[in-house]
């Protein structure tokens, strides 16, 4: 058996790029379906209060940002892509989670600002955690 890794960096980069794209497309699809359902007038009534959702939003934004910044500091010191990849994926997933929370608020309460804010958070996560090492 040779000393070559099972997956080379080019394949790993393509896989990570597809992961990033899938996170963004998933959030956009959720927002698009919500928009379409609102236009049809077929959204169910909210099951929770908007105050509860707003409070949770005030908690997950700073916690998500702190986690992404901590991951960024760890990833920035790691030159090997194979060791950075899991951390990058985790950081992007945190960004997607905050974005989906905004999309759920949009779905539940009809406020598109929360969807846009969540999408901006995901974009921020993708910018702070780039594919290639800085």
C-alpha positions as CSV (number, residue, x, y, z in Angstrom):
1,X,0.0,0.0,0.0
2,X,1.4,3.4,-1.0
3,X,1.6,6.4,1.2
4,X,-1.0,8.3,-0.8
5,X,-4.2,9.3,0.9
6,X,-7.5,7.6,-0.1
7,X,-9.0,11.0,-1.0
8,X,-6.8,13.7,-2.5
9,X,-7.3,17.4,-1.8
10,X,-8.9,18.1,-5.2
11,X,-11.7,15.6,-4.5
12,X,-12.0,16.9,-1.0
13,X,-12.3,20.5,-2.2
14,X,-15.0,19.6,-4.7
15,X,-16.9,17.7,-2.0
16,X,-16.6,20.7,0.4
17,X,-17.7,23.1,-2.4
18,X,-20.8,21.0,-3.0
19,X,-21.5,20.9,0.7
20,X,-21.4,24.7,0.8
21,X,-23.7,24.9,-2.2
22,X,-26.2,22.4,-0.7
23,X,-26.4,24.5,2.6
24,X,-27.3,27.6,0.7
25,X,-29.7,25.9,-1.7
26,X,-31.5,24.2,1.1
27,X,-32.2,27.5,2.9
28,X,-33.2,29.2,-0.3
29,X,-35.6,26.3,-1.2
30,X,-37.2,26.5,2.3
31,X,-37.6,30.3,1.8
32,X,-39.0,29.8,-1.7
33,X,-41.6,27.3,-0.6
34,X,-42.6,29.5,2.3
35,X,-43.0,32.5,-0.1
36,X,-45.1,30.4,-2.4
37,X,-47.3,29.1,0.4
38,X,-47.8,32.7,1.7
39,X,-48.9,33.8,-1.8
40,X,-51.4,30.9,-1.9
41,X,-52.6,31.8,1.6
42,X,-52.0,28.2,2.8
43,X,-49.7,28.7,5.8
44,X,-50.8,27.0,9.1
45,X,-51.3,29.2,12.2
46,X,-48.2,29.6,14.3
47,X,-47.8,27.0,17.1
48,X,-45.7,29.2,19.4
49,X,-45.6,32.9,20.3
50,X,-43.5,35.3,18.3
51,X,-41.9,36.5,21.5
52,X,-40.5,33.0,22.2
53,X,-39.0,32.9,18.7
54,X,-37.6,36.4,19.0
55,X,-35.9,35.5,22.4
56,X,-34.4,32.3,20.9
57,X,-33.2,34.3,18.0
58,X,-31.4,36.7,20.3
59,X,-29.7,33.8,21.9
60,X,-28.6,31.8,18.8
61,X,-27.1,34.7,16.8
62,X,-24.4,35.5,19.3
63,X,-23.8,31.9,20.2
64,X,-23.6,30.9,16.6
65,X,-21.2,33.7,15.8
66,X,-19.0,32.8,18.8
67,X,-18.9,29.2,17.6
68,X,-18.0,30.2,14.1
69,X,-15.2,32.6,15.3
70,X,-13.8,29.8,17.6
71,X,-13.8,27.4,14.6
72,X,-12.2,30.0,12.5
73,X,-9.4,30.5,15.0
74,X,-8.8,26.7,15.1
75,X,-9.0,26.2,11.3
76,X,-6.7,29.2,10.6
77,X,-3.8,27.4,12.3
78,X,-4.4,24.1,10.3
79,X,-2.7,23.9,6.9
80,X,-3.9,20.3,6.1
81,X,-7.2,20.3,4.3
82,X,-8.1,16.8,5.6
83,X,-7.9,18.1,9.2
84,X,-9.7,21.4,8.4
85,X,-12.6,19.8,6.5
86,X,-14.7,18.6,9.5
87,X,-14.4,21.9,11.3
88,X,-15.3,23.9,8.1
89,X,-18.4,21.6,7.7
90,X,-19.4,22.1,11.3
91,X,-19.1,25.9,11.0
92,X,-21.1,26.0,7.8
93,X,-23.8,23.8,9.5
94,X,-24.0,26.3,12.4
95,X,-24.5,29.0,9.8
96,X,-27.2,27.0,8.1
97,X,-28.9,26.3,11.4
98,X,-29.2,30.0,12.2
99,X,-30.4,30.6,8.6
100,X,-33.0,27.9,8.9
101,X,-34.2,29.3,12.2
102,X,-34.8,32.6,10.3
103,X,-36.6,30.7,7.6
104,X,-38.8,29.0,10.2
105,X,-39.7,32.4,11.7
106,X,-40.6,33.6,8.2
107,X,-42.8,30.5,7.7
108,X,-44.4,30.8,11.1
109,X,-45.0,34.5,11.3
110,X,-44.7,35.8,7.7
111,X,-41.8,38.2,8.4
112,X,-39.3,38.0,5.5
113,X,-36.7,40.1,7.5
114,X,-35.9,37.1,9.7
115,X,-35.3,35.0,6.6
116,X,-33.0,37.6,5.1
117,X,-31.1,38.0,8.4
118,X,-30.6,34.2,8.6
119,X,-29.4,34.0,5.0
120,X,-27.0,36.8,5.7
121,X,-25.7,34.9,8.7
122,X,-25.1,31.9,6.5
123,X,-23.2,34.0,4.0
124,X,-21.1,35.5,6.9
125,X,-20.3,31.9,8.0
126,X,-19.2,31.0,4.5
127,X,-17.0,34.1,4.3
128,X,-15.4,33.6,7.7
129,X,-14.7,30.0,7.0
130,X,-13.4,29.9,3.4
131,X,-12.7,26.7,1.6
132,X,-9.0,27.4,1.0
133,X,-6.6,28.3,3.8
134,X,-5.9,32.0,4.2
